[in-house]
Amino acid sequence: MVDEQLDVRRQIADARSIVVKIGSSALTDLSDGLSLPRLDALADALEARMAAGTDVIVVSSGAIGAGLAPLGLKRRPTDLATKQAAASVGQLALAHAWGTSFARHGRTVGQVLLTAHDISRREHHANAQRTLDRLRALGAVAVVNENDTVATDEIRFGDNDRLAALVAHLAGAQALVLLSDVDGLYDGDPRKGAARMIREVAGPADLDGVIAGSGGALGTGGMASKLSAARLAADAGVPVLLAAASQADAALRDAAVGTAFAARPTRLSARRFWVRHAAETRGSITVDAGAAQAISHRKSLLPAGVTGVSGTFSAGDVIDIVTDDGAPQARGVIAYDATEVAEMVGRSTADLPSGLRRPVVHADDLVPVA
């Protein structure tokens, strides 16, 4: 077991390509906004890792936080318009600060702003991938952030932890490092009394009894989002290190600090990963208990097991599959339009016209949500 734990940290320390996510609290505060000394310290740690031969992509939070002080705002806004206004000011300041800081090391910075829509649509997904690959080929440091100036509650990632995990998959990174204001994963809130730090997470069983909270005053993440991001990255075959930004030097040097999350033994294919985590769903279909059981055994979904249709979708779209009581079962690439599926509900394949006898969702296009 000890060897396995060391092996995960060694994988992270030896990774030739990594994504490093930096939380809002590591870069900004409510009174003074963007902290240039803290940003410089992080850039120095990142530069040391790059100088050692590692390809690094930075996912930087802090745009909204960086915009608060210049706009005279005393707290993080709750309404969308003010968030977007703060982000429009903060993104400019944040990009300039990263550019100035890395320029001390002779590095050029390229800013990449993404929304959930950019990742969910295959053609946008490919464009983002090409941009990141080309920036790295040209020797520039890609600094990625959610495009808060245009993202709405319906299309946003929700936190940059999830964005970082998706970018790690998108870029084919070999490790993901999450740097924030916490030094690792605890089984409770360490600010509220005794809590045990969990140094290694080999699988879901190691998270039994863990209570994860939401984000603080400056961010939208929190431990819950970090756990979700670690699970997402694990599906992509990417090990994760969660550590404090103040420990960036050690985290990026030998991964000896924080909590290390092992990747799943068998990684999802790029297509199945996209279906489960990145694709934007266009609707849902409801299935009976028999169909739900068949799905759990990696079998195709047939019309006889479908009990309802919701939303407007076309053949080739990704849809959610739920049981009659609303419990999520899977995501999948639908083979028919919504109007066609509605005509097929509950019917035997033998009773359908020859053009409607394929599975509603083929087993190869089904990905269980659990």
MIKE-801145 format. One record per residue (C-alpha): residue number from 0; residue in one letter; x, y, z. Coordinates in Angstrom, 3 decimals. Layout:
<sites>
[NUM 'A' [X Y Z]]
...
</sites>
This chain:
<sites>
[0 'M' [0.000 0.000 0.000]]
[1 'V' [2.827 2.418 0.849]]
[2 'D' [4.486 1.676 -2.491]]
[3 'E' [1.199 2.420 -4.290]]
[4 'Q' [0.863 5.735 -2.426]]
[5 'L' [4.422 6.727 -3.283]]
[6 'D' [3.841 5.671 -6.864]]
[7 'V' [0.934 8.118 -7.311]]
[8 'R' [3.037 10.996 -5.981]]
[9 'R' [5.917 9.888 -8.172]]
[10 'Q' [3.622 9.915 -11.201]]
[11 'I' [2.643 13.501 -10.395]]
[12 'A' [6.231 14.588 -9.696]]
[13 'D' [7.536 12.944 -12.880]]
[14 'A' [4.678 14.012 -15.171]]
[15 'R' [5.913 15.693 -18.338]]
[16 'S' [2.662 17.618 -18.816]]
[17 'I' [0.488 18.985 -16.007]]
[18 'V' [-2.437 21.315 -15.437]]
[19 'V' [-2.185 23.539 -12.356]]
[20 'K' [-5.359 25.155 -11.051]]
[21 'I' [-4.955 28.156 -8.748]]
[22 'G' [-7.893 29.216 -6.591]]
[23 'S' [-9.223 32.738 -6.102]]
[24 'S' [-8.158 32.871 -2.468]]
[25 'A' [-4.539 32.238 -3.496]]
[26 'L' [-4.487 35.335 -5.696]]
[27 'T' [-6.971 37.862 -4.327]]
[28 'D' [-8.569 39.183 -1.166]]
[29 'L' [-11.661 41.277 -0.561]]
[30 'S' [-9.872 44.422 0.605]]
[31 'D' [-6.946 44.763 -1.825]]
[32 'G' [-8.000 42.672 -4.812]]
[33 'L' [-5.197 41.003 -6.764]]
[34 'S' [-2.051 40.227 -4.747]]
[35 'L' [0.963 40.613 -7.037]]
[36 'P' [3.498 39.200 -4.535]]
[37 'R' [1.460 36.004 -4.175]]
[38 'L' [1.049 35.739 -7.933]]
[39 'D' [4.795 36.247 -8.456]]
[40 'A' [5.577 33.502 -5.943]]
[41 'L' [3.290 31.106 -7.779]]
[42 'A' [4.769 32.059 -11.157]]
[43 'D' [8.247 31.350 -9.741]]
[44 'A' [7.157 27.875 -8.604]]
[45 'L' [5.557 27.184 -11.981]]
[46 'E' [8.666 28.409 -13.790]]
[47 'A' [10.848 26.053 -11.740]]
[48 'R' [8.689 23.112 -12.837]]
[49 'M' [8.784 24.245 -16.472]]
[50 'A' [12.549 24.781 -16.349]]
[51 'A' [12.839 21.144 -15.206]]
[52 'G' [11.203 20.076 -18.478]]
[53 'T' [7.484 19.880 -17.664]]
[54 'D' [4.798 21.279 -19.939]]
[55 'V' [2.461 23.389 -17.737]]
[56 'I' [-1.018 24.785 -18.378]]
[57 'V' [-2.357 27.180 -15.733]]
[58 'V' [-6.060 27.369 -14.894]]
[59 'S' [-6.397 30.595 -12.955]]
[60 'S' [-9.368 31.667 -10.891]]
[61 'G' [-9.551 35.182 -9.555]]
[62 'A' [-11.057 37.275 -12.369]]
[63 'I' [-14.133 38.310 -10.401]]
[64 'G' [-12.089 38.743 -7.208]]
[65 'A' [-9.554 40.898 -9.049]]
[66 'G' [-12.343 43.165 -10.265]]
[67 'L' [-13.953 43.846 -6.873]]
[68 'A' [-11.513 46.410 -5.451]]
[69 'P' [-11.180 48.490 -8.650]]
[70 'L' [-14.984 48.732 -8.819]]
[71 'G' [-15.299 49.592 -5.137]]
[72 'L' [-17.202 46.397 -4.315]]
[73 'K' [-16.846 45.126 -0.746]]
[74 'R' [-18.047 41.568 -1.310]]
[75 'R' [-18.444 39.065 -4.118]]
[76 'P' [-21.645 39.984 -6.001]]
[77 'T' [-24.556 37.600 -6.182]]
[78 'D' [-26.310 38.926 -9.291]]
[79 'L' [-25.096 37.805 -12.712]]
[80 'A' [-24.704 41.278 -14.271]]
[81 'T' [-22.400 42.519 -11.497]]
[82 'K' [-20.377 39.297 -11.584]]
[83 'Q' [-19.876 39.758 -15.304]]
[84 'A' [-18.924 43.417 -14.837]]
[85 'A' [-16.368 42.505 -12.161]]
[86 'A' [-14.993 39.752 -14.384]]
[87 'S' [-14.580 42.148 -17.314]]
[88 'V' [-12.361 44.367 -15.147]]
[89 'G' [-10.648 41.500 -13.363]]
[90 'Q' [-9.816 39.418 -16.438]]
[91 'L' [-7.824 42.304 -17.878]]
[92 'A' [-5.929 42.817 -14.621]]
[93 'L' [-5.365 39.092 -14.117]]
[94 'A' [-4.051 38.480 -17.644]]
[95 'H' [-1.743 41.497 -17.404]]
[96 'A' [-0.430 40.348 -14.010]]
[97 'W' [0.325 36.811 -15.252]]
[98 'G' [1.986 38.218 -18.367]]
[99 'T' [4.143 40.617 -16.364]]
[100 'S' [5.095 37.977 -13.818]]
[101 'F' [6.124 35.332 -16.361]]
[102 'A' [7.967 37.971 -18.413]]
[103 'R' [10.515 38.063 -15.566]]
[104 'H' [11.469 34.559 -16.727]]
[105 'G' [11.318 35.355 -20.434]]
[106 'R' [7.987 33.566 -20.839]]
[107 'T' [5.086 34.695 -23.027]]
[108 'V' [1.532 34.175 -21.750]]
[109 'G' [-1.535 33.365 -23.841]]
[110 'Q' [-4.965 33.838 -22.282]]
[111 'V' [-7.610 31.201 -23.093]]
[112 'L' [-11.183 32.013 -22.014]]
[113 'L' [-13.659 29.128 -22.118]]
[114 'T' [-17.313 28.524 -21.352]]
[115 'A' [-18.990 25.182 -20.721]]
[116 'H' [-20.420 25.422 -24.241]]
[117 'D' [-16.886 25.423 -25.675]]
[118 'I' [-16.179 22.064 -24.054]]
[119 'S' [-19.606 20.503 -24.587]]
[120 'R' [-19.785 20.887 -28.378]]
[121 'R' [-17.367 18.629 -30.215]]
[122 'E' [-16.266 21.215 -32.785]]
[123 'H' [-15.569 23.865 -30.114]]
[124 'H' [-13.865 21.217 -27.995]]
[125 'A' [-11.478 20.480 -30.880]]
[126 'N' [-10.775 24.179 -31.439]]
[127 'A' [-9.861 24.697 -27.775]]
[128 'Q' [-7.615 21.640 -27.898]]
[129 'R' [-5.781 22.947 -30.964]]
[130 'T' [-5.275 26.362 -29.353]]
[131 'L' [-3.762 24.859 -26.204]]
[132 'D' [-1.540 22.517 -28.226]]
[133 'R' [-0.289 25.346 -30.444]]
[134 'L' [0.447 27.676 -27.527]]
[135 'R' [2.560 24.958 -25.943]]
[136 'A' [4.328 24.215 -29.228]]
[137 'L' [5.214 27.910 -29.498]]
[138 'G' [6.652 27.929 -25.985]]
[139 'A' [3.931 30.132 -24.464]]
[140 'V' [2.243 29.557 -21.115]]
[141 'A' [-1.497 29.018 -21.551]]
[142 'V' [-3.479 30.674 -18.745]]
[143 'V' [-7.045 29.380 -18.844]]
[144 'N' [-10.077 30.836 -17.104]]
[145 'E' [-13.805 30.498 -17.394]]
[146 'N' [-15.147 33.364 -19.499]]
[147 'D' [-17.199 34.892 -16.682]]
[148 'T' [-18.080 37.962 -18.761]]
[149 'V' [-20.410 35.910 -20.980]]
[150 'A' [-21.081 32.717 -18.994]]
[151 'T' [-24.558 32.406 -17.535]]
[152 'D' [-25.780 30.168 -14.735]]
[153 'E' [-27.054 27.751 -17.383]]
[154 'I' [-23.786 27.386 -19.322]]
[155 'R' [-21.022 27.961 -16.774]]
[156 'F' [-18.714 25.270 -15.383]]
[157 'G' [-19.682 26.282 -11.848]]
[158 'D' [-16.125 26.319 -10.577]]
[159 'N' [-12.634 26.281 -12.014]]
[160 'D' [-11.829 22.934 -10.356]]
[161 'R' [-14.098 21.173 -12.842]]
[162 'L' [-12.756 23.357 -15.644]]
[163 'A' [-9.204 22.326 -14.699]]
[164 'A' [-10.109 18.630 -14.779]]
[165 'L' [-11.717 19.018 -18.202]]
[166 'V' [-8.683 20.938 -19.472]]
[167 'A' [-6.423 18.149 -18.164]]
[168 'H' [-8.400 15.695 -20.283]]
[169 'L' [-8.552 18.086 -23.241]]
[170 'A' [-4.794 18.639 -23.245]]
[171 'G' [-3.833 15.025 -22.501]]
[172 'A' [-2.088 16.076 -19.285]]
[173 'Q' [-0.397 13.455 -17.127]]
[174 'A' [-1.314 15.088 -13.796]]
[175 'L' [-3.554 17.741 -12.269]]
[176 'V' [-2.510 19.932 -9.319]]
[177 'L' [-5.202 21.872 -7.432]]
[178 'L' [-3.765 24.735 -5.357]]
[179 'S' [-6.073 26.617 -2.990]]
[180 'D' [-6.341 27.803 0.619]]
[181 'V' [-6.517 24.258 2.051]]
[182 'D' [-3.516 21.974 2.486]]
[183 'G' [-5.325 18.750 1.683]]
[184 'L' [-8.482 16.718 2.092]]
[185 'Y' [-9.921 16.317 5.592]]
[186 'D' [-12.735 14.101 6.795]]
[187 'G' [-14.441 17.223 8.164]]
[188 'D' [-14.008 20.974 8.368]]
[189 'P' [-10.658 21.591 10.150]]
[190 'R' [-11.853 25.095 11.082]]
[191 'K' [-14.615 23.613 13.234]]
[192 'G' [-12.587 21.279 15.401]]
[193 'A' [-10.715 18.014 15.134]]
[194 'A' [-10.503 16.700 11.593]]
[195 'R' [-8.244 14.056 10.107]]
[196 'M' [-6.244 14.784 6.986]]
[197 'I' [-6.502 12.095 4.306]]
[198 'R' [-3.135 11.836 2.591]]
[199 'E' [-4.009 9.367 -0.157]]
[200 'V' [-7.216 8.467 -1.986]]
[201 'A' [-6.918 5.226 -3.922]]
[202 'G' [-10.636 4.876 -4.622]]
[203 'P' [-14.182 5.719 -3.479]]
[204 'A' [-13.860 3.676 -0.276]]
[205 'D' [-11.248 6.131 1.032]]
[206 'L' [-13.881 8.896 0.932]]
[207 'D' [-16.369 7.141 3.219]]
[208 'G' [-17.445 9.548 5.948]]
[209 'V' [-15.870 12.622 4.328]]
[210 'I' [-17.970 15.789 4.688]]
[211 'A' [-17.200 18.295 1.926]]
[212 'G' [-18.273 21.940 2.077]]
[213 'S' [-18.842 24.670 -0.508]]
[214 'G' [-16.631 27.609 -1.423]]
[215 'G' [-15.658 30.717 0.513]]
[216 'A' [-16.318 34.417 0.014]]
[217 'L' [-14.155 34.835 -3.075]]
[218 'G' [-14.701 31.592 -4.954]]
[219 'T' [-17.394 29.226 -6.153]]
[220 'G' [-15.522 26.015 -5.415]]
[221 'G' [-14.809 24.414 -2.061]]
[222 'M' [-13.925 20.877 -1.064]]
[223 'A' [-17.007 19.416 -2.749]]
[224 'S' [-15.930 20.810 -6.121]]
[225 'K' [-12.379 19.562 -5.609]]
[226 'L' [-13.584 16.038 -4.882]]
[227 'S' [-15.800 16.169 -7.957]]
[228 'A' [-12.879 17.416 -10.059]]
[229 'A' [-10.608 14.661 -8.723]]
[230 'R' [-13.161 11.993 -9.642]]
[231 'L' [-13.581 13.538 -13.081]]
[232 'A' [-9.820 13.592 -13.650]]
[233 'A' [-9.558 9.994 -12.428]]
[234 'D' [-11.983 8.972 -15.186]]
[235 'A' [-9.568 10.549 -17.664]]
[236 'G' [-6.668 8.564 -16.189]]
[237 'V' [-5.133 11.648 -14.565]]
[238 'P' [-3.782 11.526 -10.958]]
[239 'V' [-4.518 14.604 -8.837]]
[240 'L' [-2.699 16.458 -6.063]]
[241 'L' [-4.648 18.782 -3.759]]
[242 'A' [-2.419 21.158 -1.785]]
[243 'A' [-2.203 24.691 -0.401]]
[244 'A' [-1.010 27.445 -2.713]]
[245 'S' [1.482 28.388 -0.004]]
[246 'Q' [3.053 24.944 -0.563]]
[247 'A' [3.303 25.378 -4.338]]
[248 'D' [7.080 24.855 -4.384]]
[249 'A' [6.860 21.437 -2.732]]
[250 'A' [3.674 20.463 -4.571]]
[251 'L' [5.251 21.148 -7.945]]
[252 'R' [8.693 19.809 -7.059]]
[253 'D' [8.065 16.349 -5.617]]
[254 'A' [4.326 16.194 -4.758]]
[255 'A' [5.241 15.353 -1.161]]
[256 'V' [2.528 17.557 0.363]]
[257 'G' [-1.255 17.560 0.311]]
[258 'T' [-3.595 14.769 -0.712]]
[259 'A' [-2.875 12.560 -3.727]]
[260 'F' [-5.749 10.993 -5.700]]
[261 'A' [-4.980 7.951 -7.814]]
[262 'A' [-6.366 7.691 -11.334]]
[263 'R' [-8.816 4.875 -12.075]]
[264 'P' [-7.044 1.716 -13.292]]
[265 'T' [-8.918 1.689 -16.604]]
[266 'R' [-9.436 5.120 -18.105]]
[267 'L' [-12.496 6.011 -20.138]]
[268 'S' [-12.013 6.430 -23.867]]
[269 'A' [-12.022 10.035 -25.093]]
[270 'R' [-15.519 9.600 -26.526]]
[271 'R' [-17.018 8.013 -23.403]]
[272 'F' [-15.348 10.630 -21.208]]
[273 'W' [-16.839 13.387 -23.355]]
[274 'V' [-20.310 11.822 -23.135]]
[275 'R' [-20.158 11.442 -19.356]]
[276 'H' [-18.515 14.698 -18.321]]
[277 'A' [-18.230 17.279 -21.068]]
[278 'A' [-21.168 17.024 -23.423]]
[279 'E' [-24.152 19.313 -23.079]]
[280 'T' [-27.339 17.232 -22.850]]
[281 'R' [-30.302 18.184 -25.037]]
[282 'G' [-33.060 16.300 -23.257]]
[283 'S' [-33.818 13.108 -21.404]]
[284 'I' [-35.630 9.822 -21.695]]
[285 'T' [-37.228 7.848 -18.884]]
[286 'V' [-36.782 4.098 -18.607]]
[287 'D' [-38.368 1.284 -16.586]]
[288 'A' [-36.602 -0.873 -14.003]]
[289 'G' [-35.746 -3.605 -16.509]]
[290 'A' [-34.089 -1.172 -18.884]]
[291 'A' [-32.185 0.459 -16.018]]
[292 'Q' [-30.807 -2.930 -15.031]]
[293 'A' [-29.825 -3.689 -18.627]]
[294 'I' [-27.991 -0.355 -18.850]]
[295 'S' [-26.071 -1.162 -15.672]]
[296 'H' [-24.836 -4.319 -17.419]]
[297 'R' [-23.636 -2.338 -20.472]]
[298 'K' [-26.508 -3.446 -22.728]]
[299 'S' [-28.166 -1.304 -25.383]]
[300 'L' [-31.374 0.580 -24.596]]
[301 'L' [-34.324 -0.777 -26.591]]
[302 'P' [-37.664 0.998 -27.245]]
[303 'A' [-39.610 -1.429 -25.043]]
[304 'G' [-37.822 -0.096 -21.951]]
[305 'V' [-38.531 3.576 -22.657]]
[306 'T' [-41.444 5.104 -20.735]]
[307 'G' [-41.138 8.812 -21.569]]
[308 'V' [-39.361 11.547 -23.502]]
[309 'S' [-38.473 15.086 -22.413]]
[310 'G' [-36.891 17.926 -24.403]]
[311 'T' [-36.172 18.547 -28.054]]
[312 'F' [-33.197 16.604 -29.367]]
[313 'S' [-31.923 15.214 -32.641]]
[314 'A' [-30.177 11.988 -33.574]]
[315 'G' [-26.547 12.242 -32.443]]
[316 'D' [-27.246 14.499 -29.453]]
[317 'V' [-26.268 13.487 -25.919]]
[318 'I' [-29.226 12.871 -23.619]]
[319 'D' [-29.750 11.921 -19.962]]
[320 'I' [-31.351 8.593 -19.112]]
[321 'V' [-33.354 8.504 -15.866]]
[322 'T' [-35.701 6.108 -14.114]]
[323 'D' [-39.391 6.775 -13.528]]
[324 'D' [-38.586 8.280 -10.123]]
[325 'G' [-36.037 10.676 -11.649]]
[326 'A' [-32.872 8.864 -10.563]]
[327 'P' [-30.056 9.389 -13.104]]
[328 'Q' [-28.805 6.192 -14.743]]
[329 'A' [-26.637 7.098 -17.694]]
[330 'R' [-25.825 9.475 -20.479]]
[331 'G' [-25.844 8.416 -24.076]]
[332 'V' [-25.783 9.426 -27.727]]
[333 'I' [-29.356 9.095 -28.972]]
[334 'A' [-29.967 7.345 -32.309]]
[335 'Y' [-33.256 9.105 -33.110]]
[336 'D' [-34.983 12.483 -32.951]]
[337 'A' [-37.243 13.193 -29.968]]
[338 'T' [-40.385 12.858 -32.122]]
[339 'E' [-39.270 9.424 -33.325]]
[340 'V' [-38.509 8.195 -29.802]]
[341 'A' [-41.936 9.402 -28.636]]
[342 'E' [-43.567 7.112 -31.231]]
[343 'M' [-41.421 4.174 -30.093]]
[344 'V' [-42.144 4.368 -26.341]]
[345 'G' [-42.823 0.930 -24.855]]
[346 'R' [-43.023 -0.845 -28.199]]
[347 'S' [-41.338 -4.103 -29.146]]
[348 'T' [-38.623 -3.775 -31.770]]
[349 'A' [-40.448 -6.352 -33.929]]
[350 'D' [-43.522 -4.091 -34.049]]
[351 'L' [-41.622 -1.086 -35.403]]
[352 'P' [-40.946 -0.150 -39.047]]
[353 'S' [-37.615 -1.425 -40.352]]
[354 'G' [-36.053 2.060 -40.124]]
[355 'L' [-36.711 2.208 -36.366]]
[356 'R' [-35.369 -1.165 -35.270]]
[357 'R' [-31.945 -0.026 -34.076]]
[358 'P' [-31.446 0.464 -30.319]]
[359 'V' [-32.551 3.852 -28.993]]
[360 'V' [-29.048 4.169 -27.524]]
[361 'H' [-26.416 1.603 -28.493]]
[362 'A' [-24.314 0.051 -25.733]]
[363 'D' [-21.164 1.613 -27.227]]
[364 'D' [-22.736 5.054 -26.768]]
[365 'L' [-23.963 4.515 -23.186]]
[366 'V' [-22.005 5.722 -20.169]]
[367 'P' [-23.399 5.061 -16.661]]
[368 'V' [-23.311 8.125 -14.424]]
[369 'A' [-22.135 6.265 -11.313]]
</sites>
